Amino acid sequence: MRKIGVLFGRERSFPTAFVERVNSKGVSGVIAEPVRIEKALQGDPTGYAVIIDRISQDIPFYRTWLKNAALTGTAVINNPFWWSADDKYFNNCLMTKVGVPVPKTAILPSRDLPTDTTDDSFSNLAYPLDWDSIFQYVGFPAYMKPFAGGGWKNVYKLNNAEDFFQKHNETGQLVMLLQEEIVFTEYYRCYCIGGKHVRIMSYEPRNPHHLRYVADFKPSEESLQKMTDIVLRINKYLGYDFNTVELAIRDGIPYAIDFCNPAPDADRHSVGDENFEWVVETAANYAIEKALSINEGGDNLTWGEYLKRSSNKASLIS
């Protein structure tokens, strides 16, 4: 029997519906259930062919447990090694190399010294930074947000340099991004599952959270194709099996604003019934596909094009 597990926290609607949907299909030799961990011993397999990870970004114990699961042959969605390594700044940098439009972005050292460091720990960092060049590059208005994500927490809209310094004083030890504002006419949030299934959803980030999917943008077929191509390219290079990409349309050009969401919102009450049905059905089918094609005891993770190309270069050099 090949088991598909879902690892989750407080959310209920997606994990419950996902397990029920997989089991309702009656695929011989495949069942789904909530993951249950009774012990964690090095090198021991988990008993799951596939695990959908919805919570390890918040719980370090789960993250390292999933790495052992992957090592012993589980197809973990998403790859816990890559998810532990990437961040929003690196992802933006990568997009500049693969032809995906992104806002102009700079990374900033934390306002307060990290714990157990002193001024001497930053001997290589100019003080003060060349703020004039940074502000000229990004421009105002701009947004400041944590480089490692965190939903919509600690996000600031800044109108000028004075505003920046005032708000930056509030950020403590957080490493922040300063990012160009993209004044958009349309905005979309796009599911991507399995690196091949895309659902483009109208989204209005300026609305209250519970009303953000209450938008009715009407993209042309050409625009839909352009956005689909960008979503697939992003996930091809990052290697995420389950992600959302946010695209802001300015002058007909889709800019990738936020595209590192490997445990994306999939709650029925926020995404709506039609989007919820799509994500449950598509995730169930993809998980079954992975379970049936598993290489027992082998590496069943998805590795992005960036890492695969880097590995190939290393092999050629050696």
C-alpha beads as a LAMMPS data file, in Angstrom:
LAMMPS data file: protein, C-alpha beads

318 atoms
317 bonds

1 atom types
1 bond types

-500.0 500.0 xlo xhi
-500.0 500.0 ylo yhi
-500.0 500.0 zlo zhi

Masses

1 110.0

Atoms # bond

1 1 1 0.000 0.000 0.000
2 1 1 1.350 3.430 -0.954
3 1 1 0.332 6.046 1.584
4 1 1 -0.113 9.739 0.854
5 1 1 0.167 11.885 3.960
6 1 1 -0.695 15.534 4.558
7 1 1 1.256 17.401 7.248
8 1 1 -0.646 20.429 8.513
9 1 1 -1.284 22.698 11.468
10 1 1 -4.428 24.621 12.355
11 1 1 -5.943 24.600 8.875
12 1 1 -8.728 22.123 8.306
13 1 1 -10.661 22.658 5.056
14 1 1 -7.908 21.747 2.565
15 1 1 -6.255 18.836 4.448
16 1 1 -9.604 17.200 5.179
17 1 1 -10.924 17.658 1.639
18 1 1 -7.620 16.474 0.131
19 1 1 -7.601 13.209 2.091
20 1 1 -11.269 12.568 1.296
21 1 1 -10.737 13.322 -2.407
22 1 1 -7.775 10.986 -2.806
23 1 1 -9.591 8.147 -1.053
24 1 1 -12.824 8.757 -2.987
25 1 1 -11.023 7.941 -6.225
26 1 1 -10.531 4.339 -5.143
27 1 1 -7.110 3.965 -6.764
28 1 1 -5.881 0.444 -6.073
29 1 1 -2.954 0.386 -3.660
30 1 1 -3.160 4.096 -2.743
31 1 1 -4.644 5.675 0.391
32 1 1 -4.379 9.134 1.967
33 1 1 -4.353 10.146 5.625
34 1 1 -3.107 12.886 7.967
35 1 1 0.556 12.283 8.776
36 1 1 1.117 10.739 12.195
37 1 1 4.567 10.828 13.825
38 1 1 5.108 8.558 16.818
39 1 1 8.911 8.555 16.793
40 1 1 11.719 10.067 14.752
41 1 1 14.803 7.889 14.383
42 1 1 17.665 8.626 12.026
43 1 1 17.548 6.766 8.737
44 1 1 14.147 5.192 9.403
45 1 1 11.610 5.499 6.546
46 1 1 8.300 7.135 7.397
47 1 1 6.026 4.680 5.612
48 1 1 4.681 7.430 3.327
49 1 1 5.219 7.415 -0.422
50 1 1 4.159 11.079 -0.687
51 1 1 3.792 13.851 1.902
52 1 1 2.116 17.190 1.222
53 1 1 3.803 19.667 3.569
54 1 1 1.604 22.548 4.763
55 1 1 3.273 23.548 8.039
56 1 1 7.023 22.852 8.335
57 1 1 7.912 26.476 7.541
58 1 1 6.673 27.271 11.063
59 1 1 7.915 24.189 12.913
60 1 1 11.640 23.329 12.696
61 1 1 11.048 19.797 14.059
62 1 1 8.793 19.005 11.090
63 1 1 11.270 20.513 8.626
64 1 1 14.177 18.335 9.694
65 1 1 11.890 15.272 10.009
66 1 1 10.832 15.811 6.390
67 1 1 14.451 15.853 5.253
68 1 1 14.922 12.379 6.695
69 1 1 11.659 11.345 5.021
70 1 1 13.006 12.567 1.685
71 1 1 16.332 10.825 2.281
72 1 1 14.537 7.506 2.810
73 1 1 12.443 7.779 -0.365
74 1 1 9.366 9.907 0.360
75 1 1 8.306 12.385 -2.320
76 1 1 7.940 15.490 -0.140
77 1 1 5.886 18.300 -1.661
78 1 1 7.626 20.750 -1.528
79 1 1 11.321 19.774 -1.494
80 1 1 12.385 20.598 2.103
81 1 1 16.049 21.065 1.170
82 1 1 15.341 23.765 -1.393
83 1 1 12.600 25.364 0.701
84 1 1 15.118 25.672 3.560
85 1 1 17.662 27.313 1.257
86 1 1 15.795 29.887 -0.808
87 1 1 14.442 33.317 0.082
88 1 1 12.548 36.066 -1.680
89 1 1 15.639 38.132 -2.464
90 1 1 17.502 35.236 -4.089
91 1 1 14.389 34.291 -6.034
92 1 1 14.125 37.839 -7.370
93 1 1 17.794 37.748 -8.334
94 1 1 17.249 34.444 -10.154
95 1 1 14.331 35.874 -12.104
96 1 1 16.566 38.647 -13.483
97 1 1 18.628 35.864 -15.090
98 1 1 15.751 33.887 -16.603
99 1 1 13.763 36.702 -18.179
100 1 1 10.900 37.152 -15.708
101 1 1 10.051 40.824 -14.999
102 1 1 10.314 41.683 -11.281
103 1 1 10.246 44.965 -9.330
104 1 1 13.573 46.682 -8.669
105 1 1 14.678 45.337 -5.293
106 1 1 17.464 45.932 -2.764
107 1 1 18.234 43.932 0.369
108 1 1 18.946 45.737 3.652
109 1 1 20.891 44.628 6.720
110 1 1 18.830 44.427 9.898
111 1 1 18.336 47.666 11.811
112 1 1 19.398 46.029 15.104
113 1 1 22.409 43.799 15.545
114 1 1 21.606 40.078 15.455
115 1 1 21.875 38.306 18.790
116 1 1 25.471 37.507 19.824
117 1 1 27.015 39.960 17.349
118 1 1 28.702 43.340 17.783
119 1 1 29.645 46.216 15.479
120 1 1 32.916 44.356 14.825
121 1 1 30.926 41.498 13.298
122 1 1 30.056 43.828 10.402
123 1 1 33.574 44.891 9.459
124 1 1 32.825 44.377 5.756
125 1 1 29.655 46.475 5.720
126 1 1 29.918 50.154 4.816
127 1 1 28.394 52.558 7.337
128 1 1 26.312 54.318 6.376
129 1 1 25.167 52.470 3.280
130 1 1 24.906 54.417 0.039
131 1 1 21.270 55.249 0.732
132 1 1 21.028 57.819 -2.083
133 1 1 21.959 55.226 -4.718
134 1 1 19.598 52.652 -3.204
135 1 1 16.679 55.109 -3.141
136 1 1 17.433 56.296 -6.680
137 1 1 17.449 52.691 -7.945
138 1 1 14.220 51.596 -6.251
139 1 1 12.354 54.908 -6.292
140 1 1 9.421 56.051 -4.163
141 1 1 6.734 55.082 -3.334
142 1 1 8.245 51.731 -2.390
143 1 1 7.468 48.725 -0.226
144 1 1 9.590 47.292 2.559
145 1 1 9.038 43.687 3.656
146 1 1 10.984 40.787 5.206
147 1 1 13.326 39.031 2.785
148 1 1 12.219 35.601 4.013
149 1 1 8.491 36.177 3.664
150 1 1 5.897 35.859 6.378
151 1 1 2.619 36.585 4.627
152 1 1 1.557 40.196 4.979
153 1 1 3.309 40.734 8.322
154 1 1 5.803 43.602 8.705
155 1 1 5.020 45.081 5.277
156 1 1 5.340 48.872 4.947
157 1 1 4.449 51.288 2.165
158 1 1 6.990 54.117 2.078
159 1 1 6.550 57.493 0.403
160 1 1 9.995 59.046 0.840
161 1 1 13.391 58.656 2.532
162 1 1 12.188 60.142 5.811
163 1 1 9.340 57.649 5.878
164 1 1 11.811 54.843 5.167
165 1 1 14.133 55.651 8.081
166 1 1 11.221 56.033 10.482
167 1 1 9.720 52.647 9.520
168 1 1 13.071 50.868 9.269
169 1 1 13.672 51.775 12.920
170 1 1 10.709 49.529 13.778
171 1 1 12.041 46.374 12.094
172 1 1 14.435 45.161 14.791
173 1 1 16.519 42.181 13.674
174 1 1 14.482 41.508 10.533
175 1 1 16.381 41.572 7.248
176 1 1 14.211 43.588 4.885
177 1 1 13.724 44.114 1.171
178 1 1 13.143 47.558 -0.304
179 1 1 11.102 47.098 -3.459
180 1 1 9.772 49.264 -6.237
181 1 1 6.035 49.826 -6.193
182 1 1 4.357 48.405 -9.292
183 1 1 1.265 50.488 -9.955
184 1 1 -0.935 47.848 -11.535
185 1 1 -4.182 47.795 -13.460
186 1 1 -4.810 44.071 -12.855
187 1 1 -3.508 41.573 -10.311
188 1 1 -3.593 37.783 -10.280
189 1 1 -2.745 34.980 -7.891
190 1 1 -1.844 31.785 -9.711
191 1 1 -1.712 28.243 -8.366
192 1 1 0.903 25.994 -9.932
193 1 1 0.818 22.277 -9.140
194 1 1 3.235 19.677 -10.435
195 1 1 5.051 22.258 -12.519
196 1 1 2.368 21.883 -15.191
197 1 1 -1.101 22.697 -13.843
198 1 1 -1.860 26.435 -13.564
199 1 1 -4.965 28.231 -12.329
200 1 1 -5.021 32.012 -12.753
201 1 1 -7.259 33.776 -10.226
202 1 1 -8.238 37.439 -10.105
203 1 1 -6.932 38.884 -6.870
204 1 1 -7.124 42.337 -5.293
205 1 1 -4.427 42.752 -2.598
206 1 1 -5.775 46.206 -1.694
207 1 1 -9.000 44.649 -0.388
208 1 1 -9.409 43.322 3.171
209 1 1 -8.014 39.800 3.418
210 1 1 -11.391 38.036 3.217
211 1 1 -12.317 39.965 0.050
212 1 1 -9.102 39.658 -1.939
213 1 1 -10.459 36.994 -4.274
214 1 1 -13.545 39.138 -4.906
215 1 1 -12.144 40.660 -8.098
216 1 1 -13.255 40.413 -11.683
217 1 1 -10.326 41.205 -13.943
218 1 1 -10.829 39.882 -17.475
219 1 1 -7.493 39.049 -19.114
220 1 1 -7.286 38.411 -22.840
221 1 1 -6.249 35.008 -24.149
222 1 1 -2.854 36.467 -24.999
223 1 1 -2.443 37.792 -21.454
224 1 1 -3.529 34.457 -19.963
225 1 1 -0.942 32.640 -22.051
226 1 1 1.773 35.125 -21.108
227 1 1 0.986 34.724 -17.413
228 1 1 0.828 30.931 -17.692
229 1 1 4.247 30.867 -19.354
230 1 1 5.746 33.032 -16.585
231 1 1 4.213 30.906 -13.809
232 1 1 5.571 27.716 -15.381
233 1 1 9.013 29.248 -15.935
234 1 1 9.250 30.409 -12.319
235 1 1 8.327 27.016 -10.908
236 1 1 10.545 25.201 -13.386
237 1 1 13.583 27.087 -12.104
238 1 1 12.619 27.020 -8.416
239 1 1 11.439 23.396 -8.495
240 1 1 8.259 23.833 -6.485
241 1 1 5.496 21.234 -6.905
242 1 1 2.859 23.344 -5.130
243 1 1 3.156 27.127 -5.142
244 1 1 1.347 30.361 -5.864
245 1 1 2.695 33.192 -7.998
246 1 1 1.358 36.730 -7.737
247 1 1 1.472 38.806 -10.897
248 1 1 0.834 42.547 -11.195
249 1 1 0.049 43.878 -14.668
250 1 1 1.634 47.227 -15.534
251 1 1 1.469 48.516 -19.116
252 1 1 0.488 45.024 -20.258
253 1 1 3.560 43.413 -18.656
254 1 1 3.127 40.837 -15.853
255 1 1 5.563 41.513 -12.997
256 1 1 6.204 38.686 -10.556
257 1 1 5.632 40.238 -7.130
258 1 1 5.488 37.294 -4.763
259 1 1 6.268 33.810 -6.012
260 1 1 7.660 31.874 -3.070
261 1 1 4.512 30.512 -1.389
262 1 1 5.129 26.759 -1.024
263 1 1 2.302 26.364 1.520
264 1 1 -0.152 28.649 -0.264
265 1 1 -3.556 29.609 1.045
266 1 1 -6.006 26.881 0.086
267 1 1 -8.799 27.573 2.540
268 1 1 -12.291 27.361 1.075
269 1 1 -13.438 30.484 2.929
270 1 1 -10.730 32.717 1.461
271 1 1 -10.138 31.316 -2.041
272 1 1 -13.819 30.586 -2.793
273 1 1 -15.613 27.400 -3.815
274 1 1 -14.452 27.175 -7.451
275 1 1 -10.773 27.754 -6.685
276 1 1 -10.983 25.399 -3.710
277 1 1 -12.467 22.646 -5.876
278 1 1 -9.695 23.103 -8.451
279 1 1 -6.841 22.990 -5.937
280 1 1 -8.227 19.950 -4.072
281 1 1 -8.843 17.978 -7.261
282 1 1 -5.555 18.908 -8.909
283 1 1 -3.484 18.286 -5.781
284 1 1 -5.171 14.908 -5.250
285 1 1 -4.517 13.794 -8.815
286 1 1 -0.901 14.949 -8.692
287 1 1 -0.237 13.242 -5.352
288 1 1 -1.678 9.970 -6.715
289 1 1 0.476 10.339 -9.830
290 1 1 3.565 10.775 -7.641
291 1 1 2.640 7.822 -5.422
292 1 1 2.197 5.494 -8.384
293 1 1 5.510 6.499 -9.975
294 1 1 7.599 6.437 -6.795
295 1 1 11.139 5.097 -6.968
296 1 1 11.164 3.026 -3.781
297 1 1 13.994 4.119 -1.496
298 1 1 15.383 6.534 -4.089
299 1 1 15.353 10.295 -4.524
300 1 1 11.770 11.299 -5.272
301 1 1 12.131 15.041 -4.775
302 1 1 11.649 17.689 -7.446
303 1 1 14.812 19.685 -8.080
304 1 1 14.576 23.010 -9.880
305 1 1 16.300 23.857 -13.129
306 1 1 18.661 26.266 -11.360
307 1 1 20.064 23.531 -9.109
308 1 1 20.129 20.937 -11.873
309 1 1 22.123 23.228 -14.160
310 1 1 24.519 24.104 -11.339
311 1 1 24.995 20.408 -10.601
312 1 1 25.675 19.656 -14.271
313 1 1 28.322 22.401 -14.381
314 1 1 29.970 20.973 -11.279
315 1 1 29.998 17.496 -12.856
316 1 1 31.627 18.845 -16.020
317 1 1 34.305 20.676 -14.003
318 1 1 35.135 17.612 -11.915

Bonds

1 1 1 2
2 1 2 3
3 1 3 4
4 1 4 5
5 1 5 6
6 1 6 7
7 1 7 8
8 1 8 9
9 1 9 10
10 1 10 11
11 1 11 12
12 1 12 13
13 1 13 14
14 1 14 15
15 1 15 16
16 1 16 17
17 1 17 18
18 1 18 19
19 1 19 20
20 1 20 21
21 1 21 22
22 1 22 23
23 1 23 24
24 1 24 25
25 1 25 26
26 1 26 27
27 1 27 28
28 1 28 29
29 1 29 30
30 1 30 31
31 1 31 32
32 1 32 33
33 1 33 34
34 1 34 35
35 1 35 36
36 1 36 37
37 1 37 38
38 1 38 39
39 1 39 40
40 1 40 41
41 1 41 42
42 1 42 43
43 1 43 44
44 1 44 45
45 1 45 46
46 1 46 47
47 1 47 48
48 1 48 49
49 1 49 50
50 1 50 51
51 1 51 52
52 1 52 53
53 1 53 54
54 1 54 55
55 1 55 56
56 1 56 57
57 1 57 58
58 1 58 59
59 1 59 60
60 1 60 61
61 1 61 62
62 1 62 63
63 1 63 64
64 1 64 65
65 1 65 66
66 1 66 67
67 1 67 68
68 1 68 69
69 1 69 70
70 1 70 71
71 1 71 72
72 1 72 73
73 1 73 74
74 1 74 75
75 1 75 76
76 1 76 77
77 1 77 78
78 1 78 79
79 1 79 80
80 1 80 81
81 1 81 82
82 1 82 83
83 1 83 84
84 1 84 85
85 1 85 86
86 1 86 87
87 1 87 88
88 1 88 89
89 1 89 90
90 1 90 91
91 1 91 92
92 1 92 93
93 1 93 94
94 1 94 95
95 1 95 96
96 1 96 97
97 1 97 98
98 1 98 99
99 1 99 100
100 1 100 101
101 1 101 102
102 1 102 103
103 1 103 104
104 1 104 105
105 1 105 106
106 1 106 107
107 1 107 108
108 1 108 109
109 1 109 110
110 1 110 111
111 1 111 112
112 1 112 113
113 1 113 114
114 1 114 115
115 1 115 116
116 1 116 117
117 1 117 118
118 1 118 119
119 1 119 120
120 1 120 121
121 1 121 122
122 1 122 123
123 1 123 124
124 1 124 125
125 1 125 126
126 1 126 127
127 1 127 128
128 1 128 129
129 1 129 130
130 1 130 131
131 1 131 132
132 1 132 133
133 1 133 134
134 1 134 135
135 1 135 136
136 1 136 137
137 1 137 138
138 1 138 139
139 1 139 140
140 1 140 141
141 1 141 142
142 1 142 143
143 1 143 144
144 1 144 145
145 1 145 146
146 1 146 147
147 1 147 148
148 1 148 149
149 1 149 150
150 1 150 151
151 1 151 152
152 1 152 153
153 1 153 154
154 1 154 155
155 1 155 156
156 1 156 157
157 1 157 158
158 1 158 159
159 1 159 160
160 1 160 161
161 1 161 162
162 1 162 163
163 1 163 164
164 1 164 165
165 1 165 166
166 1 166 167
167 1 167 168
168 1 168 169
169 1 169 170
170 1 170 171
171 1 171 172
172 1 172 173
173 1 173 174
174 1 174 175
175 1 175 176
176 1 176 177
177 1 177 178
178 1 178 179
179 1 179 180
180 1 180 181
181 1 181 182
182 1 182 183
183 1 183 184
184 1 184 185
185 1 185 186
186 1 186 187
187 1 187 188
188 1 188 189
189 1 189 190
190 1 190 191
191 1 191 192
192 1 192 193
193 1 193 194
194 1 194 195
195 1 195 196
196 1 196 197
197 1 197 198
198 1 198 199
199 1 199 200
200 1 200 201
201 1 201 202
202 1 202 203
203 1 203 204
204 1 204 205
205 1 205 206
206 1 206 207
207 1 207 208
208 1 208 209
209 1 209 210
210 1 210 211
211 1 211 212
212 1 212 213
213 1 213 214
214 1 214 215
215 1 215 216
216 1 216 217
217 1 217 218
218 1 218 219
219 1 219 220
220 1 220 221
221 1 221 222
222 1 222 223
223 1 223 224
224 1 224 225
225 1 225 226
226 1 226 227
227 1 227 228
228 1 228 229
229 1 229 230
230 1 230 231
231 1 231 232
232 1 232 233
233 1 233 234
234 1 234 235
235 1 235 236
236 1 236 237
237 1 237 238
238 1 238 239
239 1 239 240
240 1 240 241
241 1 241 242
242 1 242 243
243 1 243 244
244 1 244 245
245 1 245 246
246 1 246 247
247 1 247 248
248 1 248 249
249 1 249 250
250 1 250 251
251 1 251 252
252 1 252 253
253 1 253 254
254 1 254 255
255 1 255 256
256 1 256 257
257 1 257 258
258 1 258 259
259 1 259 260
260 1 260 261
261 1 261 262
262 1 262 263
263 1 263 264
264 1 264 265
265 1 265 266
266 1 266 267
267 1 267 268
268 1 268 269
269 1 269 270
270 1 270 271
271 1 271 272
272 1 272 273
273 1 273 274
274 1 274 275
275 1 275 276
276 1 276 277
277 1 277 278
278 1 278 279
279 1 279 280
280 1 280 281
281 1 281 282
282 1 282 283
283 1 283 284
284 1 284 285
285 1 285 286
286 1 286 287
287 1 287 288
288 1 288 289
289 1 289 290
290 1 290 291
291 1 291 292
292 1 292 293
293 1 293 294
294 1 294 295
295 1 295 296
296 1 296 297
297 1 297 298
298 1 298 299
299 1 299 300
300 1 300 301
301 1 301 302
302 1 302 303
303 1 303 304
304 1 304 305
305 1 305 306
306 1 306 307
307 1 307 308
308 1 308 309
309 1 309 310
310 1 310 311
311 1 311 312
312 1 312 313
313 1 313 314
314 1 314 315
315 1 315 316
316 1 316 317
317 1 317 318
